[in-house]
Amino acid sequence: GESVGLHLPTLSVQEGDNSIINCAYSNSASDYFIWYKQESGKGPQFIIDIRSNMDKRQGQRVTVLLNKTVKHLSLQIAATQPGDSAVYFCAVGGGSNYKLTFGKGTLLTVNP
Amino acid sequence: DAGVIQSPRHEVTEMGQEVTLRCKPISGHDYLFWYRQTMMRGLELLIYFNNNVPIDDSGMPEDRFSAKMPNASFSTLKIQPSEPRDSAVYFCASSGTEPYEQYFGPGTRLTVT
């Protein structure tokens, strides 16, 4: 079955620095990849997604990179702000259903 | 839009009692998902519906769990009887034309003593 993991369970950065959060997945048939942000006491919030026919997608201050060869996904946050402090999850989907498999999460702490 | 609405936000109950969690998806969304989140297992999909019909319930832990969606604007997740190991945060999410783009509610924190 699908498994999704994260390389770093915690990440601490200084305000203004760039942050990179990584994620590995196991199923080469996966074709949809999403990053979610979860703040304390709240539900996960959709940030950005990418399909398997792309290797990079940019949003506002965020960029997702997909390397299908090594089954690796990353989220880059530019000019990290204290409001970016949260747990970040990658989620992977694919196939004939719309089930997402979530990674365990990375806690990002932004120091002022 | 009010987003996905869940109730109650917190539920504390004793082992053996019936628990019912409620969800109102975003208007117009035709996919609804129930997830469970624990520290040990992370975020797990329990069941999802499309147009009020259950599509995949393979994540439902056991027969004590059941979910219904009687109409497009309401779903319930029921646990009967509840056990301490059911303690978790239960999230409902909905999606529309992009089924993978799921929008989550605030969750229900369930504590079974």
Interface residues (C-beta under 8 A of the other chain):
Chain A: Y32 I34 Y36 G41 K42 G43 P44 Q45 F46 D49 F89 G93 N97 Y98 K99 L100 T101 F102 G103 K104 G105
Chain B: V4 Y31 G42 L43 E44 L45 Y48 N50 I55 D56 F91 A93 S95 P99 Y100 E101 Q102 Y103 F104 G105 P106 G107
